[in-house]
Amino acid sequence: KKIKTYYLAPDAQKKRGTLISNYQHFEVRTLLKLKEGYITTMIQGDNLIFYSNVTPVSIYVIKSSKIAESYKDFFMMLWEMGEEATQHGASTT
């Protein structure tokens, strides 16, 4: 499948974001005031999924089309505030 992925990263990860943006179907933006954290969030269809990046790993799934759509709207608002990783002076070569 050609699933489009939007990766919103803290500004501290701009170099990593530039590397990821070279992958097909990935778009990366960074937010200056976004802090690095231990949770990864994913929206798949009607599911909102949170993964913890600590030991032990935990996964929380919220199955609700209304909540998934609402969170997607919130994420896209943050996405629009972000900057493309390559705009921070990082090289894509």
Stockholm file with secondary structure:
# STOCKHOLM 1.0

chainA/1-93         KKIKTYYLAPDAQKKRGTLISNYQHFEVRTLLKLKEGYITTMIQGDNLIFYSNVTPVSIYVIKSSKIAESYKDFFMMLWEMGEEATQHGASTT
#=GR chainA/1-93 SS CCCCEEEEEEGGGHHHHHHHTTSTTEEEEEETTCCCCSEEEEEETTEEEEEECSSSCCEEEEECHHHHHHHHHHHHHHHHHSEEGGGGTCCCC
#=GC SS_cons        CCCCEEEEEEGGGHHHHHHHTTSTTEEEEEETTCCCCSEEEEEETTEEEEEECSSSCCEEEEECHHHHHHHHHHHHHHHHHSEEGGGGTCCCC
//
